[in-house]
Each structure stands twice: as structure tokens, then as C-alpha cells.
Amino acid sequence: MFCIVTMPRNDNDKAEFARAGAQRIIENAPKVLAGLFAISGVAYLAGSIYTRSYFSEFGALWILDEVPTATYFSQSWVPLLLILFFGYLATTNLALIEHQGNLTASTRFKVSVAVVNYGPWLFIVLLAITPLLSTFGYVTSAIVLSVISVALLLLLFSSALELLVLRLSKADQRIDLSMAYLSFAVIAAGLYVVPAQLGMNWARVDKQAESTLFKVYLRDDDVTEYKLLFSVGDRLYVFPARYKGEYPPIETATAANVRFIQQER
């Protein structure tokens, strides 16, 4: 006696949908790799802008000659991961898009349109307010607004990218991309302004005697408390915790000349 087991139609549909999605990912692999390369370049650029702005506030741009390339990426790894995540959602969701009928009626589409329509103006307002807060001494508030600007930039990027993907995949549905292009222009400007503001304001916080930078005590100086600005290899760049003037005097010390290092609590 033989028993024939048939697969339900819903399971067949799910299997076909999964295969279509996998095929879509494979077909778009070159585009994804190109996007990863481009995003890596953006991450490097944002990290270098942040680092340059940070050391400029200390009057120590000469340290940039000693900064390894990996440091630039480390300054922007969180935005990079989020951009990759949003980009992944926008590109691999094409299979789902093709199975949707009235795409413009979906909640996701309406949210993306709202973000693209109003996000650039809110982003511009934040970019204008942040330097004003920093100028009047509200450095912490300026940093908070800069972090909010980064989150808004990522949301704006994902929404504009999704509208662009929808327009390319659904040519029969008319989607206005004028605000999406404006969003990309605002994002391009923000990729310079936001890291520059963050670097400058974090440096102003770290220049204070109560900053969270590591305390360094040198063997040949039992009196002065130093702050660790940067280190590479066995070289440490330190400055006195208390100093006069706008820029602290940066000194170079070797690991052998360090008595001990203490973390600020």
C-alpha cells in the first residue's frame, strides 16, 4: 500500500517565492558589492573629516601624518553598519515589491514618501542649529543634535533609496523622485558637515580637565597630570589636563616614559 503525500499549494507558493528571492539576491550581487565599495569610501571620507576636525580643535593637525587608515574607518563604523542594513532592506525587498499590487497604497511607501518630503528640511534645520549651540557654549546639546542628525540622515538615505528602487522596478507606476534627488543632495552635504561638527564638539569636550580621556603620568614629571590624546605603536600624544590658552601643548611620549595610565571615572 502506497501513500502519496502532496504538498499544500501555500507551501509551493512559499517555496517559489523563496527561490525567486534568492535568485534576485544573486542577480543583484554585483550591484551590492559595488554599493559596499562605495559605502566604504563614504565611511573613510566621513571618518577622515571627523578626525581632521577633532585634531584641528587641538591645533594638532600634524598628528594626522601618524594616523593609520583603520582609525578613519573606526570613527564611522556605526553609521556604516546602519547604512548597510537599510541598503540591504531596500535592495533585497525587490522580490516582495514585485508581488505587491497597489504599491503606492502600502504603509511603507507612504512613510518613505513622508520622510523624503519633510526629512531634508528638518535635516537642514538641525545643521543650522547645531553650530549655534556650539558657539554659545552648549557643546553637549550640539553633540546630541549631531547624533540625531546622523540618525535622520540614515533614515533619509534609506527612504530615498527605497523610492529610487521602487521607481526602477515599477516603471509603470509614476513615482516623483524630485524630493528624493534633493534628499541625496542634502545627504551629500551632511556627510561633510555632520562629521566636522561632531569632531569639533567632541574635541571641545575632551579639552576640558574633567574629560573622560585617560590620565597619563610620566616618569620624568611627578607633578603634571596629562591627558592621552592619541597613541600609535609605542608613541603617545599627551597634553596637560590644565593649561592656558586656546590650544593645549601637545607632547610626545614613549611607552617606556609612562609611569602609569589611569582611566577617568
N, C-alpha and C positions, 0 to 999 in steps of 0.2 A: 504494500500500500504506500503510495507516494503522496506527500503533502506539498502542495505548491504554495509558497508564501509570496504574496505580492506586496510591493512597496506602495504605500499610500501616495496619492497624487501630490499631496502637500510636501512630502519628503522629496519627491522627484523635483518639484519646483525649487525647493531649498538647495538641493544639490546642484541644479543647473545655475541657480543664482550664485552659489559659492564658486563654481567653476568660472562663471563669467567675471566675477570679481577678481579672482586670481589671475585670469588672463589679462584683465585690464591693468593690474599692477605690473605684470611682466612687460606688457606693451609700453607702459609709461616709465619703465625703469631708467632708460637713458635720460628722460626729462628730469626724473627725480635726482639722478646723480649730478646732472648739470645744475639743478637747483641747490643741491648740497654744496657744490663747489662755490656757487655764487654767494650763498649764505655764509659760508666760511670766510669768504673775502670781506663780507659786510661785518662779520664778527671781529675780524682782525682790525678793520678800519675803526670800528667803534671802540675797541679796546685801546688802540693807539691814541685816539683822540682823548679818551679818558685819562690815560697815563700821562700824556703830554700836558694836559690841563692841570693834573694833580701836581706834577713836579714844577710846573710853571708858577703855581701859587707859592711854592717854597723857594722860588728863584734858583732852582737846581736843574735846569734843562740839560745840563751836561751829563747828568746821570743816565739819560736816555741811551747814551752810547754803550752802557753796560747792561741794559735791559734785554733779556733774552726774548725771543719771539713768543715763546709759550706764555709769557706774562701777559701779552696783549690779549690772547685768547681767554686767559683766566679771568680777565676783567669783565667778560661779557658772556660767560657760559650759560647763565640762567636765561637771558633773552634768546640766546641761540637755541637752547632746548625747546623753549616755548614756541619760537618761530617754526622749528622743525615739526613740532606737534600740530600746530594749526595748519601748516602746509600739508602735512600728511592727511589731516581730516578733509581738506579741500580737494586734494588730488585723488585720493583713493575712494572718495564718495561718489565718483562718477558713475559707477555701476548702479548705485541706488538712484542717482538722478535720472538715469535712462528709464527706470521703471516707474517714475512718477508721472502722473498725467498732467494736472494743472499745477505746474511748478510754482507759479507766482502766487498761488493761494496758500502755500505752506508757511508755517510759522517761522521756520528757519530763514526762508527767503525774506520775509518781512523784517526780521531782526537785522539781517545783513544790510538791507536797504536803509533802515533807520540809522544804523551805525555809520554807514558810508555817507549819509546825508548830513548828519549832525556831528559826527566824530571829528572831522577836520577843524571845524570852528571851535569846538571845545579844546582840542589839542593846541590850537593857536593861542587861545586864551591862557592856557596853562603855561605855555612857553613865554608869554608876556609877563605873567605874574611872578614866575619863579625868580628871575633876576632882580625884580623889585624887592622881594622879600630878602634876598641875599644882600642887597645893597643897604637895607635898613637894619641889618643885623639878625634877621630871623633865619639863621642858617639851617636849623633843624627843620623848620617848616618848608624851606626851599627844597631840602632833600626829600621830604615826604612828597611834595608835589612832583618832583622829578621822577620818583618811583611810580607815582600814579600815571605820569606821562608815559613811562615805559609800558605799563600795563595797557593803557589806552592805545599806544602805538601798535602793540601786538594784536589787540582786538581789531583795530582798524585795518591792519595788514591782512588778517585772516578773512575779514568780511569782504574787503576789496578783491582779494584773491579768489574768493569763492564766487563772487559775481562775475569775475572775468572767466573763470572756469565754466560757469553756467552759460555764459554768452557764447563761448566757443563750442560747447557740447550741445546746446539747444539753439541752433541758428534760427529755427522757426519762431522762437519766442523773442520778442523785441525787448531787450533789456538795455536801459540807458546807462552807459558807462562813463558819462561825463564827470560825475562826482567820484567815481572810482579812480579816474585819472588824477583828479585833484587830490584824492587821498594818497596816492602813490607819490605825488609831488611833496605833500606835507610830510610824509614818512621820510622821504629823502632828506629834507631839511632837518627833521627831528633826529635823524641818525648822527648828525653833527652836533646840533645844539644840546640835546639831552646829555650825551656823554661828557661834553665840555662843561656843562653846568654841574653835573654830578661830581666830576673830578675836582673842580674848583671848590665846591662847597664841602666835600669830604676833606679836602686838604685844610680848609679853614677850621674844621672841627679838630683835625689831628694836630694842628699847630698849637692848640691850647695845652696848657700844662696839665689839665685834667683829662686829656685824651686817653683812649684805650690802647695806644701804641705801647709796645713793650718798653719797659725801663731797662737801660743798659748802664752798667757801672764798669769803668775802665780801671785797669791796674795802675796806670800812672796818674790817675786823678781820683782821689778819695773823697772829694768834696762835691763835684758836679754830678747831677743826675741827668742822664741823656735819654733821649727817645730814639727808638730804632725806626728810621725812615724806610730803609730798603736794604736788602742783603742779596749778594750773589757770590756763590762759592764761599771762600773764607773771608770775603770783604764785607764790612758792614758800614753803612752810611748813617751816621747818627747826628743829632743836634741837641743842644742843651734844652731841658724842659722849660727853663725860664731864660728869656733873652730880651734884648731891647731892639727896637726897630721892626720893620715890616717883615723882613726875611730872616729866618734863623741861620746862624752859621753852621753849615754842613761840614762835618769832619768824616774822614775815612779811617776806619779802624780794622785791624785784623782780628780773627777769632782768638789768636794767642794773646792779644792785648785786652781781652774782655775778662773781667773778674767774675761777673755773673749777670744773667738776664732775668728779669722779673716781669711777670705778666701783670698788667694793670687790672685791678678788680673794680 
